[in-house]
Amino acid sequence: MSDEKYIGLIDDYLEGILDQQTKNSLEKELHESSELRDLLAIMQLSRDSIKLSGQKEMISKIHDEFRQETLKETRKTTKFVIRPWWIGIAASLTLLLLTGNFWINSQADEFFSNHYMAYKLPNMRSGENVDNNIEKFYNENDYESVISGVDLSSEVPSDLFLASLANIELKNYEASVRYLRKIQELNESKTESEKFFQEETDYYLFLVLVKMKNIGDADFYFNRITENKSHAFYQNLSTMDKIRYSIIKMKN
């Protein structure tokens, strides 16, 4: 199957017009090939951008550029090759996103909203009696009481973590960052087995910093998550998320 036909197939797949047998075959290949999944993510992003802009001719330009890139590869080898997800078409797409009139300044806010997950205390039910008042307040969504009950001088990681999340819920993002970084400071002096909420603080710090448009600092946590396949939140950031985040980085 030629590279160009893969583009056509994925185009039809995203349009929802493939017959069931072809769809099943393509989905099997997508499951087996990370390169095809990268191509799917890039083409989905280009479609999303076109929908925002109403400039449908751009999608053809982007796909034409990708075809030219893949033709260069097929001159060297007959093996099906898709270049890494950020090369070629992605560079062209990024330029269009940055210069076109369809870029939405709220992309960072949307990224945060799509990935933020309200934290649920394990093994807690509404009305359950607990010894820790901070957990009780948090479980009851009484975020003001959580915050007022946890000072930054605290060295109790669970309380600091809940206070950081309570601040996120109340949109006090700078305060949330202070609590999350306090947890990380405490973890620095501990062994790996003694650390608490290390991966959770990576993830929530990343999201909050993106929300605050502090991309320079967010990048550190993005890399900690995406470069470590054993990270608890590695699967939370897909190839398309990486593309979107890279575009946010360039915009900011």
C-alpha positions as CSV (number, residue, x, y, z in Angstrom):
1,M,0.0,0.0,0.0
2,S,1.4,3.4,-1.0
3,D,2.0,6.2,1.5
4,E,-0.4,8.4,-0.5
5,K,-3.1,5.7,-0.2
6,Y,-2.7,5.7,3.6
7,I,-3.4,9.4,3.6
8,G,-6.5,8.8,1.5
9,L,-7.6,6.0,3.7
10,I,-7.2,7.9,6.9
11,D,-9.0,10.9,5.3
12,D,-11.9,8.6,4.5
13,Y,-11.7,7.1,7.9
14,L,-12.0,10.5,9.6
15,E,-14.9,11.3,7.3
16,G,-16.6,8.1,8.4
17,I,-17.1,6.8,4.8
18,L,-15.0,3.6,4.8
19,D,-16.8,0.3,4.4
20,Q,-16.7,-1.9,7.5
21,Q,-14.1,-4.3,6.2
22,T,-11.7,-1.6,5.1
23,K,-12.3,0.3,8.4
24,N,-11.5,-2.9,10.4
25,S,-8.4,-3.5,8.4
26,L,-7.1,0.1,8.9
27,E,-7.9,0.0,12.6
28,K,-5.9,-3.2,13.0
29,E,-2.9,-1.5,11.3
30,L,-3.4,1.6,13.5
31,H,-3.3,-0.6,16.5
32,E,0.0,-2.2,15.4
33,S,1.8,0.8,14.0
34,S,2.7,3.8,16.1
35,E,3.8,5.6,12.9
36,L,0.3,5.3,11.5
37,R,-1.2,6.5,14.8
38,D,1.1,9.6,14.5
39,L,-0.2,10.2,11.0
40,L,-3.8,9.9,12.2
41,A,-3.1,12.4,15.0
42,I,-1.6,14.9,12.6
43,M,-4.4,14.6,10.1
44,Q,-7.0,14.9,12.9
45,L,-5.3,18.0,14.2
46,S,-5.3,19.5,10.7
47,R,-9.0,18.8,10.3
48,D,-9.8,20.4,13.7
49,S,-7.9,23.5,12.7
50,I,-9.7,23.7,9.4
51,K,-13.0,23.4,11.2
52,L,-12.0,26.4,13.3
53,S,-10.9,28.4,10.4
54,G,-13.3,27.6,7.6
55,Q,-10.4,27.5,5.2
56,K,-10.8,24.0,3.8
57,E,-8.2,24.5,1.0
58,M,-5.5,24.5,3.7
59,I,-6.0,20.8,4.4
60,S,-5.1,19.9,0.8
61,K,-1.9,22.1,1.0
62,I,-0.9,20.3,4.2
63,H,-1.5,16.8,2.8
64,D,0.2,17.7,-0.5
65,E,3.3,18.7,1.5
66,F,3.2,15.4,3.3
67,R,3.0,13.5,0.0
68,Q,6.1,15.3,-1.2
69,E,8.0,14.3,1.9
70,T,6.9,10.6,1.6
71,L,7.8,10.5,-2.1
72,K,11.4,11.5,-1.1
73,E,11.5,8.6,1.3
74,T,10.1,6.0,-1.2
75,R,12.9,6.9,-3.6
76,K,15.3,5.6,-1.0
77,T,13.4,2.5,0.1
78,T,10.3,0.5,-0.9
79,K,9.4,0.0,2.8
80,F,6.5,2.0,4.1
81,V,7.9,4.8,6.2
82,I,6.3,7.7,8.0
83,R,8.8,10.1,9.4
84,P,8.7,11.0,13.1
85,W,5.5,12.8,14.2
86,W,6.9,16.3,14.3
87,I,8.8,16.3,11.0
88,G,7.6,17.4,7.6
89,I,3.9,17.9,7.6
90,A,3.8,18.9,11.2
91,A,6.3,21.7,10.6
92,S,4.1,23.0,7.7
93,L,1.0,22.6,9.9
94,T,2.6,24.5,12.7
95,L,3.5,27.4,10.5
96,L,-0.1,27.6,9.2
97,L,-1.4,27.5,12.8
98,L,0.9,30.2,13.9
99,T,0.3,32.6,10.9
100,G,-3.3,31.7,9.9
101,N,-6.2,33.7,11.1
102,F,-7.8,30.6,12.7
103,W,-5.5,30.3,15.7
104,I,-7.5,30.5,18.9
105,N,-5.7,32.2,21.8
106,S,-7.5,29.9,24.2
107,Q,-5.7,26.8,23.1
108,A,-3.8,26.6,26.5
109,D,-7.1,26.9,28.4
110,E,-8.6,24.2,26.2
111,F,-5.7,21.9,26.8
112,F,-6.0,22.3,30.5
113,S,-9.7,21.7,30.5
114,N,-9.4,18.6,28.4
115,H,-6.8,17.0,30.7
116,Y,-7.6,18.2,34.1
117,M,-9.2,15.5,36.3
118,A,-10.8,16.3,39.6
119,Y,-9.0,14.2,42.2
120,K,-11.1,11.7,44.0
121,L,-10.0,10.5,47.4
122,P,-9.6,6.7,47.5
123,N,-12.1,4.7,49.5
124,M,-14.1,7.8,50.5
125,R,-17.8,8.1,50.5
126,S,-19.9,11.1,51.1
127,G,-20.8,11.4,54.8
128,E,-18.1,8.9,55.9
129,N,-16.5,9.8,59.2
130,V,-12.7,10.5,58.9
131,D,-10.1,11.6,61.3
132,N,-8.5,14.1,59.0
133,N,-10.6,17.3,58.7
134,I,-8.8,18.3,55.5
135,E,-9.9,15.1,53.8
136,K,-13.4,15.6,55.1
137,F,-13.6,19.1,53.8
138,Y,-12.2,18.1,50.4
139,N,-14.6,15.2,50.1
140,E,-17.5,17.6,50.8
141,N,-16.2,20.0,48.2
142,D,-15.6,22.6,50.9
143,Y,-12.5,23.9,49.2
144,E,-12.3,27.2,51.2
145,S,-12.0,25.2,54.4
146,V,-9.3,22.9,52.9
147,I,-7.2,25.9,52.0
148,S,-7.7,27.7,55.3
149,G,-6.7,24.6,57.1
150,V,-3.4,24.0,55.4
151,D,-0.5,26.4,55.7
152,L,2.4,26.3,53.4
153,S,4.6,25.5,56.4
154,S,2.9,22.1,56.7
155,E,5.0,19.0,56.0
156,V,2.0,16.7,55.6
157,P,2.1,15.8,51.8
158,S,-1.5,14.7,51.7
159,D,-2.8,17.9,53.2
160,L,-0.6,20.0,50.9
161,F,-1.8,18.0,47.9
162,L,-5.4,18.5,48.7
163,A,-4.8,22.2,49.3
164,S,-3.2,22.4,45.9
165,L,-6.2,20.8,44.2
166,A,-8.7,22.9,46.2
167,N,-6.9,26.0,44.8
168,I,-7.2,24.6,41.3
169,E,-11.0,24.1,41.8
170,L,-11.2,27.7,43.0
171,K,-9.0,28.9,40.1
172,N,-6.3,30.1,42.4
173,Y,-3.6,28.7,40.1
174,E,-0.6,30.5,41.5
175,A,-1.4,29.3,45.0
176,S,-1.8,25.8,43.7
177,V,1.7,25.9,42.2
178,R,3.1,26.9,45.5
179,Y,1.6,23.9,47.3
180,L,2.6,21.5,44.6
181,R,6.2,22.8,44.7
182,K,6.3,22.5,48.4
183,I,5.5,18.8,48.1
184,Q,8.3,18.4,45.6
185,E,10.7,20.2,48.0
186,L,9.8,17.8,50.7
187,N,10.3,14.8,48.4
188,E,13.8,16.0,47.5
189,S,15.1,14.9,50.9
190,K,13.4,11.5,50.8
191,T,14.3,8.2,49.3
192,E,12.2,6.9,46.4
193,S,10.1,4.7,48.6
194,E,9.4,7.6,51.0
195,K,8.2,10.1,48.4
196,F,4.5,11.0,48.1
197,F,2.5,12.3,45.2
198,Q,5.6,12.7,43.1
199,E,4.0,11.8,39.8
200,E,0.7,13.5,40.6
201,T,2.6,16.7,41.3
202,D,4.4,16.4,37.9
203,Y,1.0,16.1,36.1
204,Y,-0.9,18.8,38.0
205,L,2.0,21.2,37.9
206,F,2.3,20.7,34.1
207,L,-1.4,21.4,33.6
208,V,-1.6,24.4,35.9
209,L,1.5,26.0,34.4
210,V,0.1,25.5,30.9
211,K,-3.1,27.2,32.1
212,M,-1.0,30.1,33.4
213,K,0.8,30.3,30.0
214,N,4.0,29.6,31.9
215,I,5.2,27.2,29.2
216,G,8.9,27.5,30.1
217,D,8.3,25.9,33.4
218,A,5.6,23.6,32.1
219,D,8.1,22.1,29.7
220,F,10.2,20.6,32.5
221,Y,7.2,18.5,33.7
222,F,6.0,17.7,30.2
223,N,9.4,16.1,29.5
224,R,9.4,14.2,32.9
225,I,6.1,12.7,32.0
226,T,6.5,11.9,28.2
227,E,10.1,10.7,28.4
228,N,9.3,8.1,31.1
229,K,7.0,5.3,29.9
230,S,6.7,4.0,33.5
231,H,5.3,7.4,34.6
232,A,1.8,7.0,36.0
233,F,0.5,9.8,33.7
234,Y,2.5,8.8,30.5
235,Q,-0.6,7.5,28.9
236,N,-2.6,10.7,29.6
237,L,-0.7,12.5,26.9
238,S,-1.3,11.1,23.4
239,T,0.5,11.9,20.2
240,M,-2.0,14.5,19.3
241,D,-1.6,16.1,22.8
242,K,2.1,16.3,22.1
243,I,1.5,18.1,18.8
244,R,-1.0,20.5,20.4
245,Y,1.4,21.2,23.2
246,S,4.3,21.8,20.8
247,I,2.1,24.4,18.9
248,I,1.2,26.0,22.2
249,K,4.9,26.2,23.0
250,M,5.7,28.0,19.7
251,K,2.8,30.3,20.1
252,N,4.0,31.4,23.6
